[in-house]
Each structure stands twice: as structure tokens, then as C-alpha cells.
């Protein structure tokens, strides 16, 4: 059963410190059939993750969000993240 809009909004705004690792899906276990329609792929992802905004990735919890009011692409944000990490390590 897919979550309601209200449940999705609640998942999206959860504090990462309140997430329970054992209740999150593991990213490496998610399999999406790219030959299916977009709707089928989204449904499959939602069913496999339970919470589409938080996943276990190795020893970390990855929390995904969306920035409103920006035209940055994910590539732009990844470059910014890499630059910030490089400054911390130097």
C-alpha cells in the first residue's frame, strides 16, 4: 500500500536523528525494472523503500530532500559538496 500525501510530507520533514536505521530500506537491495513505465518504476521504488526520503547506504543513512526555488541541478550540488569536503580535508 502506498503512503498518503500527508504521510509523505511527514517522512520528508523527519529529523535524520529520529530515523530508525532498522526500519529503513537498504539502497543496494532496491531493484527497479527500467523496462517498465515511469508509474510502475515509481510504485516499485515506493513499495521497496517505505520511506522514499531516507535509505541505508552502507554504514550511513542517506536522507533526500528537495530545494525549492533553485535552478541548480544535482550535478551542481554534488560539485559544491565535493568542494566543501575538499576544504575540510585540506
N, CA, C and O of each residue as an XYZ file, in Angstrom:
360
protein
N       0.848     -1.183      0.000
C       0.000      0.000      0.000
C       0.894      1.246      0.000
O       1.841      1.346      0.780
N       0.582      2.171     -0.869
C       1.381      3.386     -0.977
C       0.981      4.388      0.100
O      -0.177      4.434      0.514
N       1.950      5.194      0.555
C       1.642      6.201      1.586
C       0.776      7.316      1.019
O       0.773      7.574     -0.185
N       0.048      7.964      1.905
C      -0.767      9.117      1.527
C       0.136     10.339      1.362
O       1.304     10.316      1.751
N      -0.410     11.390      0.790
C       0.334     12.651      0.652
C       0.767     13.155      2.019
O       1.895     13.621      2.176
N      -0.106     13.069      3.001
C       0.219     13.534      4.349
C       1.375     12.718      4.939
O       2.268     13.278      5.575
N       1.358     11.410      4.731
C       2.436     10.561      5.240
C       3.756     10.891      4.543
O       4.808     10.919      5.181
N       3.699     11.138      3.240
C       4.912     11.514      2.506
C       5.468     12.837      3.019
O       6.681     12.980      3.172
N       4.598     13.800      3.285
C       5.051     15.089      3.804
C       5.712     14.918      5.168
O       6.713     15.571      5.465
N       5.156     14.048      5.985
C       5.748     13.781      7.301
C       7.116     13.115      7.152
O       8.060     13.473      7.858
N       7.228     12.151      6.242
C       8.512     11.469      6.011
C       9.562     12.460      5.524
O      10.722     12.399      5.932
N       9.150     13.362      4.658
C      10.080     14.327      4.070
C      10.656     15.284      5.111
O      11.791     15.739      4.968
N       9.896     15.589      6.143
C      10.344     16.576      7.120
C      10.930     15.956      8.385
O      11.261     16.677      9.327
N      11.062     14.633      8.420
C      11.602     13.984      9.620
C      13.051     14.387      9.871
O      13.837     14.539      8.936
N      13.383     14.554     11.119
C      14.754     14.832     11.529
C      15.563     13.551     11.370
O      15.146     12.493     11.840
N      16.701     13.639     10.719
C      17.518     12.450     10.472
C      17.915     11.747     11.772
O      18.129     10.535     11.777
N      18.012     12.481     12.851
C      18.379     11.891     14.134
C      17.248     11.044     14.722
O      17.480     10.241     15.626
N      16.033     11.220     14.214
C      14.886     10.459     14.706
C      14.597      9.213     13.872
O      13.728      8.418     14.229
N      15.319      9.037     12.764
C      15.104      7.873     11.903
C      15.657      6.620     12.570
O      16.699      6.662     13.225
N      14.959      5.515     12.398
C      15.392      4.241     12.957
C      15.999      3.398     11.841
O      15.294      2.944     10.940
N      17.313      3.195     11.909
C      18.058      2.502     10.856
C      17.433      1.156     10.489
O      17.354      0.810      9.311
N      16.991      0.398     11.490
C      16.470     -0.943     11.216
C      15.124     -0.922     10.490
O      14.668     -1.962     10.015
N      14.490      0.234     10.399
C      13.215      0.347      9.689
C      13.373      0.920      8.284
O      12.394      1.059      7.550
N      14.614      1.255      7.911
C      14.870      1.831      6.591
C      15.337      0.754      5.615
O      16.004     -0.204      6.005
N      14.979      0.923      4.344
C      15.413      0.002      3.301
C      16.902      0.208      3.023
O      17.434      1.300      3.221
N      17.561     -0.847      2.565
C      18.956     -0.767      2.146
C      19.002     -0.444      0.657
O      18.374     -1.130     -0.149
N      19.737      0.587      0.296
C      19.790      1.043     -1.093
C      20.219     -0.072     -2.037
O      19.696     -0.173     -3.148
N      21.161     -0.911     -1.614
C      21.650     -1.960     -2.520
C      20.628     -3.065     -2.760
O      20.802     -3.873     -3.673
N      19.574     -3.116     -1.964
C      18.532     -4.134     -2.137
C      17.418     -3.685     -3.076
O      16.567     -4.489     -3.455
N      17.417     -2.424     -3.451
C      16.345     -1.887     -4.297
C      16.653     -2.209     -5.758
O      17.727     -1.893     -6.270
N      15.694     -2.837     -6.407
C      15.837     -3.213     -7.817
C      14.662     -2.616     -8.578
O      13.502     -2.833     -8.227
N      14.980     -1.862     -9.625
C      13.953     -1.221    -10.438
C      14.075     -1.735    -11.872
O      15.156     -1.694    -12.460
N      12.971     -2.216    -12.428
C      12.932     -2.690    -13.811
C      12.769     -1.478    -14.722
O      11.676     -0.924    -14.833
N      13.847     -1.071    -15.367
C      13.822      0.129    -16.205
C      13.028     -0.065    -17.492
O      12.793      0.898    -18.222
N      12.621     -1.276    -17.773
C      11.801     -1.536    -18.950
C      10.332     -1.237    -18.721
O       9.540     -1.242    -19.663
N       9.965     -0.977    -17.479
C       8.561     -0.692    -17.154
C       8.278      0.796    -17.260
O       9.193      1.610    -17.387
N       7.000      1.140    -17.206
C       6.595      2.542    -17.304
C       7.100      3.326    -16.096
O       7.442      2.744    -15.066
N       7.143      4.647    -16.232
C       7.574      5.519    -15.137
C       6.702      5.290    -13.913
O       7.212      5.204    -12.796
N       5.406      5.192    -14.110
C       4.487      4.973    -12.986
C       4.805      3.663    -12.259
O       4.794      3.613    -11.029
N       5.086      2.606    -13.023
C       5.425      1.313    -12.417
C       6.742      1.381    -11.654
O       6.883      0.781    -10.588
N       7.704      2.114    -12.204
C       9.006      2.246    -11.535
C       8.877      3.024    -10.236
O       9.480      2.657     -9.228
N       8.091      4.102    -10.256
C       7.882      4.898     -9.039
C       7.170      4.053     -7.991
O       7.560      4.046     -6.823
N       6.132      3.344     -8.405
C       5.380      2.484     -7.479
C       6.313      1.435     -6.872
O       6.280      1.198     -5.665
N       7.134      0.815     -7.699
C       8.067     -0.203     -7.212
C       9.043      0.388     -6.198
O       9.299     -0.214     -5.155
N       9.588      1.567     -6.504
C      10.515      2.227     -5.585
C       9.831      2.521     -4.255
O      10.387      2.259     -3.189
N       8.620      3.068     -4.330
C       7.879      3.400     -3.108
C       7.595      2.153     -2.279
O       7.730      2.174     -1.056
N       7.203      1.071     -2.938
C       6.899     -0.163     -2.220
C       8.155     -0.759     -1.580
O       8.092     -1.299     -0.475
N       9.287     -0.664     -2.267
C      10.526     -1.249     -1.752
C      11.151     -0.422     -0.632
O      11.795     -0.974      0.261
N      10.967      0.889     -0.672
C      11.631      1.735      0.321
C      10.783      2.004      1.551
O      11.314      2.099      2.657
N       9.490      2.126      1.380
C       8.654      2.513      2.514
C       8.762      4.011      2.755
O       7.751      4.713      2.761
N       9.973      4.503      2.952
C      10.237      5.936      3.105
C      11.173      6.350      1.965
O      12.373      6.082      2.029
N      10.643      6.997      0.929
C      11.482      7.345     -0.215
C      12.485      8.455      0.072
O      13.317      8.766     -0.780
N      12.421      9.056      1.255
C      13.308     10.163      1.591
C      14.493      9.744      2.457
O      15.356     10.569      2.757
N      14.547      8.471      2.864
C      15.645      8.016      3.719
C      15.953      6.547      3.436
O      15.056      5.706      3.384
N      17.243      6.259      3.256
C      17.694      4.901      2.958
C      18.979      4.611      3.715
O      19.730      5.523      4.059
N      19.222      3.341      3.968
C      20.525      2.912      4.463
C      21.445      2.770      3.261
O      21.107      2.089      2.293
N      22.596      3.404      3.321
C      23.614      3.282      2.276
C      24.912      2.948      2.983
O      25.586      3.825      3.524
N      25.252      1.666      2.973
C      26.427      1.236      3.724
C      26.211      1.495      5.199
O      25.202      1.080      5.769
N      27.156      2.181      5.818
C      27.048      2.468      7.255
C      26.365      3.804      7.540
O      26.327      4.251      8.686
N      25.826      4.444      6.497
C      25.210      5.763      6.649
C      23.716      5.721      6.350
O      23.222      4.817      5.676
N      23.018      6.712      6.865
C      21.632      6.957      6.477
C      21.664      8.122      5.504
O      22.175      9.195      5.824
N      21.119      7.909      4.317
C      21.031      8.952      3.306
C      19.632      9.526      3.360
O      18.651      8.811      3.155
N      19.536     10.819      3.635
C      18.241     11.489      3.650
C      18.186     12.418      2.448
O      19.067     13.256      2.257
N      17.152     12.261      1.648
C      16.996     13.006      0.408
C      15.951     14.096      0.603
O      14.923     13.882      1.244
N      16.229     15.261      0.043
C      15.273     16.358      0.104
C      15.342     17.160     -1.181
O      16.180     16.906     -2.046
N      14.468     18.111     -1.289
C      14.401     18.940     -2.476
C      14.476     20.393     -2.069
O      13.822     20.821     -1.118
N      15.276     21.144     -2.793
C      15.398     22.578     -2.533
C      14.446     23.313     -3.464
O      14.561     23.220     -4.686
N      13.518     24.033     -2.883
C      12.580     24.804     -3.693
C      13.191     26.151     -4.041
O      13.976     26.709     -3.274
N      12.824     26.660     -5.193
C      13.263     27.989     -5.593
C      14.683     28.033     -6.123
O      15.296     29.100     -6.144
N      15.222     26.903     -6.550
C      16.562     26.898     -7.114
C      16.532     26.239     -8.485
O      15.694     25.380     -8.758
N      17.442     26.648     -9.327
C      17.551     26.038    -10.649
C      18.783     25.138    -10.729
O      19.116     24.635    -11.802
N      19.461     24.934     -9.593
C      20.635     24.071     -9.569
C      20.252     22.647     -9.926
O      19.192     22.157     -9.534
N      21.112     21.998    -10.662
C      20.950     20.583    -10.960
C      21.647     19.771     -9.881
O      22.451     20.313     -9.122
N      21.352     18.493     -9.804
C      22.003     17.649     -8.803
C      23.517     17.650     -9.025
O      24.285     17.579     -8.065
N      23.944     17.731    -10.278
C      25.382     17.790    -10.576
C      26.021     19.017     -9.929
O      27.121     18.937     -9.382
N      25.321     20.161     -9.997
C      25.837     21.391     -9.381
C      26.010     21.208     -7.880
O      27.016     21.629     -7.307
N      25.027     20.580     -7.249
C      25.073     20.363     -5.798
C      26.162     19.366     -5.419
O      26.812     19.528     -4.386
N      26.371     18.343     -6.235
C      27.419     17.356     -5.949
C      28.809     18.001     -6.053
O      29.695     17.702     -5.252
N      28.993     18.874     -7.027
C      30.267     19.591     -7.158
C      30.497     20.471     -5.938
O      31.604     20.512     -5.401
N      29.466     21.171     -5.501
C      29.562     22.010     -4.309
C      29.922     21.168     -3.082
O      30.774     21.558     -2.284
N      29.273     20.022     -2.938
C      29.576     19.121     -1.824
C      31.029     18.662     -1.878
O      31.713     18.663     -0.855
N      31.503     18.273     -3.045
C      32.886     17.824     -3.191
C      33.863     18.933     -2.837
O      34.881     18.679     -2.192
N      33.570     20.144     -3.244
C      34.448     21.278     -2.924
C      34.495     21.523     -1.419
O      35.558     21.774     -0.851
N      33.325     21.448     -0.781
C      33.269     21.660      0.671
C      34.043     20.569      1.398
O      34.767     20.854      2.352
N      33.898     19.333      0.959
C      34.614     18.219      1.590
C      36.120     18.384      1.411
O      36.889     18.099      2.329
N      36.544     18.845      0.234
C      37.962     19.040     -0.032
C      38.527     20.130      0.875
O      39.663     20.023      1.335
N      37.744     21.176      1.137
C      38.204     22.252      2.015
C      38.347     21.756      3.442
O      39.252     22.183      4.158
N      37.472     20.866      3.860
C      37.536     20.328      5.222
C      38.789     19.474      5.385
O      39.430     19.518      6.435
N      39.145     18.702      4.368
C      40.273     17.785      4.442
C      41.615     18.476      4.291
O      42.634     17.928      4.712
N      41.646     19.658      3.705
C      42.909     20.355      3.441
C      43.379     21.069      4.675
O      44.426     21.715      4.653
